[in-house]
Amino acid sequence: MNSMRLFIQLRTKSSLLFQRTLYTENIQDLVSSGKPSIVWNADALHGLSKEQVEFRQNVRAFAEKELPEELVTKIDADGHWSDFRNFWKKMGEMGLLGITASAEYGGLEMTYFDHLIAMEELSRRAGGIALSYGAHSNLCVNQITLNGNEEQKNRFLPKLIDGSFVGSLAMSEAGSGSDVTSMKTKAVKPNANADYYVLNGSKFWITNGPEADVVFLYAKTSDKGITAFLIEKDMEGFSVGQVLDKLGMRGSPTSELLLEDVKVPEKNVVGKLDGGVYVLMSGLDMERLVLSGGPLGLMQAACEYAFNYAHERNQFGKPIGSFQLLQGKLADMYTKLSSSRAYLYNTARALDQYKSSVKTKPSGTSPFTKDCAAVILLLAETATQIGLDAIQILGGNGYTNDYPVGRIMRDAKLYEIGAGTSEIRRWLIGRELNKEYK
Ligand SMILES: Cc1cc2nc3c(=O)[nH]c(=O)nc-3n(C[C@H](O)[C@H](O)[C@H](O)COP(=O)(O)OP(=O)(O)OC[C@H]3O[C@@H](n4cnc5c(N)ncnc54)[C@H](O)[C@@H]3O)c2cc1C
């Protein structure tokens, strides 16, 4: 076993039990280290445990080594990364692909809070790669962990977790995004005795679609019923359609998926027949929290870059950061970053504690459903705004592709659309609030 992986496993086991040692002993060292507070303050300020701080440091070191700035810029320009699969193996060796999965299948059995820290750190380096990571480790691996049966877990999780397989989730279709239950992809049993379904239709905007070995896919099994299926790359009739050329998240491969008379064995049905909506709902709160690590990492990267720049670039004989208008912008960016992080971390902590205290199978609803939606709504919109602010601080340089802030802003915008739009999130939060007054 990779020594880093073993280290992470040993250091983080206790986090499951909420034996949180607050990170205080090193604060004094950090304060006197001369590092700006934007780099060191987060863990001390937001009460991370010692184990979580070490976990973050490990993921950060890994991401900085494997995803250097020049490589990330090249991937963004090319919209493709030929080394994607090798990188996946390295993530598998680190244990990052199965953070919330059981150790029985190679997972680390850590919390959703820990998972979002990994998402945050990968996003701080490369938003697109991190989006692919979120789709794989949360939307696919965690959904199998929550809803798969033993046989399915044994068959798929070890390879998804060690990085031999890439996973994805396919729900959206060209004609049904926000209104996802209007999907047209159909699964039909040819006769009552058949032990397989025949799937026809197509899916659109699927993260990791071009690479995926396993697709957690939803299809209609009756007029109103939706069922979840595990589709395997080599199934006859299953293919990758057009690969999408995107504004941002260009390090994350996205495509259409086509299903033409694909025979899917009954044993690949996840959960109950017509129980797809339940399966979908079961992971939503956690999906929103883990994915929120994405905009948080992007904001962190934008602030770090822009704050440095503001103190290195001189105009009128002074660093531009010393002018009051820019000083105000830095203050607003820092305030937005820190308050976003506080809401996300607090909600993640609360959800993990709730999950560990509820002994029944986790269901979609928790007391924090509206907060999970509010967290991702807030962070997604704030990350785009901070990306735009960073471009403004860099002036003409910010508007070129020679500096990373443009990429960060383009990557951030996705989080206002993918995995549910801001409008749908507002609608859900408003509906939940209204329910409380009935
Ligand atoms: C890069 C990327 C990756 C993605 N990855 C995946 C993936 O891995 N798997 C997957 O299944 N899907 C994925 N998606 C799809 C994504 O979830 C959808 O794009 C999203 O749900 C929005 O659907 P839509 O694009 O059809 O927009 P539409 O639903 O057509 O919405 C268009 C606009 O209308 C607004 N709108 C719609 N309905 C309402 C309403 N009732 N009230 C107010 N406003 C409304 C929306 O908010 C939006 O502003 C991805 C998308 C992108 C861009």
The ligand as an SDF file (V2000), in Angstrom:
LIG
                    3D

 53 58  0  0  0  0  0  0  0  0999 V2000
  -20.0100   21.0280  -17.6310 C   0  0  0  0  0  0  0  0  0  0  0  0
  -21.2900   20.3290  -17.2660 C   0  0  0  0  0  0  0  0  0  0  0  0
  -21.2340   19.1100  -16.6310 C   0  0  0  0  0  0  0  0  0  0  0  0
  -22.4080   18.4230  -16.3360 C   0  0  0  0  0  0  0  0  0  0  0  0
  -22.3110   17.1730  -15.7890 N   0  0  0  0  0  0  0  0  0  0  0  0
  -23.4440   16.4260  -15.6710 C   0  0  0  0  0  0  0  0  0  0  0  0
  -23.3400   15.0460  -15.2580 C   0  0  0  0  0  0  0  0  0  0  0  0
  -22.2450   14.5240  -14.9610 O   0  0  0  0  0  0  0  0  0  0  0  0
  -24.4880   14.3160  -15.2040 N   0  0  0  0  0  0  0  0  0  0  0  0
  -25.7000   14.8430  -15.5040 C   0  0  0  0  0  0  0  0  0  0  0  0
  -26.6910   14.1180  -15.4300 O   0  0  0  0  0  0  0  0  0  0  0  0
  -25.8260   16.1540  -15.8750 N   0  0  0  0  0  0  0  0  0  0  0  0
  -24.7310   16.9410  -15.9890 C   0  0  0  0  0  0  0  0  0  0  0  0
  -24.8240   18.2550  -16.4030 N   0  0  0  0  0  0  0  0  0  0  0  0
  -26.1350   18.7920  -16.7430 C   0  0  0  0  0  0  0  0  0  0  0  0
  -26.6500   19.8080  -15.7340 C   0  0  0  0  0  0  0  0  0  0  0  0
  -27.0550   19.1590  -14.5630 O   0  0  0  0  0  0  0  0  0  0  0  0
  -27.7860   20.6060  -16.4280 C   0  0  0  0  0  0  0  0  0  0  0  0
  -27.1650   21.4040  -17.4280 O   0  0  0  0  0  0  0  0  0  0  0  0
  -28.5430   21.4600  -15.4420 C   0  0  0  0  0  0  0  0  0  0  0  0
  -29.3290   20.6690  -14.5820 O   0  0  0  0  0  0  0  0  0  0  0  0
  -29.4650   22.4750  -16.1400 C   0  0  0  0  0  0  0  0  0  0  0  0
  -30.2450   21.8740  -17.1210 O   0  0  0  0  0  0  0  0  0  0  0  0
  -30.3140   22.5110  -18.5980 P   0  0  0  0  0  0  0  0  0  0  0  0
  -28.9310   22.7510  -19.0400 O   0  0  0  0  0  0  0  0  0  0  0  0
  -31.1780   21.6440  -19.4120 O   0  0  0  0  0  0  0  0  0  0  0  0
  -30.9840   23.9190  -18.4140 O   0  0  0  0  0  0  0  0  0  0  0  0
  -32.5580   24.2150  -18.4350 P   0  0  0  0  0  0  0  0  0  0  0  0
  -33.2520   23.3180  -17.4770 O   0  0  0  0  0  0  0  0  0  0  0  0
  -33.0290   24.2800  -19.8290 O   0  0  0  0  0  0  0  0  0  0  0  0
  -32.5850   25.6860  -17.8110 O   0  0  0  0  0  0  0  0  0  0  0  0
  -32.2690   26.8400  -18.5810 C   0  0  0  0  0  0  0  0  0  0  0  0
  -32.5090   28.0620  -17.6890 C   0  0  0  0  0  0  0  0  0  0  0  0
  -33.8920   28.0790  -17.2710 O   0  0  0  0  0  0  0  0  0  0  0  0
  -33.9630   28.1100  -15.8750 C   0  0  0  0  0  0  0  0  0  0  0  0
  -35.1040   27.3340  -15.3920 N   0  0  0  0  0  0  0  0  0  0  0  0
  -35.4820   26.0880  -15.7310 C   0  0  0  0  0  0  0  0  0  0  0  0
  -36.5730   25.7090  -15.0540 N   0  0  0  0  0  0  0  0  0  0  0  0
  -36.8850   26.7390  -14.2470 C   0  0  0  0  0  0  0  0  0  0  0  0
  -37.8990   26.9720  -13.2680 C   0  0  0  0  0  0  0  0  0  0  0  0
  -38.8300   26.0500  -12.9850 N   0  0  0  0  0  0  0  0  0  0  0  0
  -37.9210   28.1670  -12.6290 N   0  0  0  0  0  0  0  0  0  0  0  0
  -36.9730   29.1170  -12.9090 C   0  0  0  0  0  0  0  0  0  0  0  0
  -35.9970   28.9540  -13.8040 N   0  0  0  0  0  0  0  0  0  0  0  0
  -35.9440   27.7850  -14.4640 C   0  0  0  0  0  0  0  0  0  0  0  0
  -32.6580   27.4840  -15.4100 C   0  0  0  0  0  0  0  0  0  0  0  0
  -32.3450   27.8560  -14.0880 O   0  0  0  0  0  0  0  0  0  0  0  0
  -31.6770   28.0320  -16.4230 C   0  0  0  0  0  0  0  0  0  0  0  0
  -31.2850   29.3290  -16.0770 O   0  0  0  0  0  0  0  0  0  0  0  0
  -23.6700   18.9870  -16.6460 C   0  0  0  0  0  0  0  0  0  0  0  0
  -23.7180   20.2580  -17.2470 C   0  0  0  0  0  0  0  0  0  0  0  0
  -22.5600   20.9190  -17.5630 C   0  0  0  0  0  0  0  0  0  0  0  0
  -22.6490   22.2600  -18.2410 C   0  0  0  0  0  0  0  0  0  0  0  0
  1  2  1  0
  2  3  1  0
  2 52  2  0
  3  4  2  0
  4  5  1  0
  4 50  1  0
  5  6  2  0
  6  7  1  0
  6 13  1  0
  7  8  2  0
  7  9  1  0
  9 10  1  0
 10 11  2  0
 10 12  1  0
 12 13  2  0
 13 14  1  0
 14 15  1  0
 14 50  1  0
 15 16  1  0
 16 17  1  0
 16 18  1  0
 18 19  1  0
 18 20  1  0
 20 21  1  0
 20 22  1  0
 22 23  1  0
 23 24  1  0
 24 25  2  0
 24 26  1  0
 24 27  1  0
 27 28  1  0
 28 29  2  0
 28 30  1  0
 28 31  1  0
 31 32  1  0
 32 33  1  0
 33 34  1  0
 33 48  1  0
 34 35  1  0
 35 36  1  0
 35 46  1  0
 36 37  1  0
 36 45  1  0
 37 38  2  0
 38 39  1  0
 39 40  1  0
 39 45  2  0
 40 41  1  0
 40 42  2  0
 42 43  1  0
 43 44  2  0
 44 45  1  0
 46 47  1  0
 46 48  1  0
 48 49  1  0
 50 51  2  0
 51 52  1  0
 52 53  1  0
M  END
$$$$
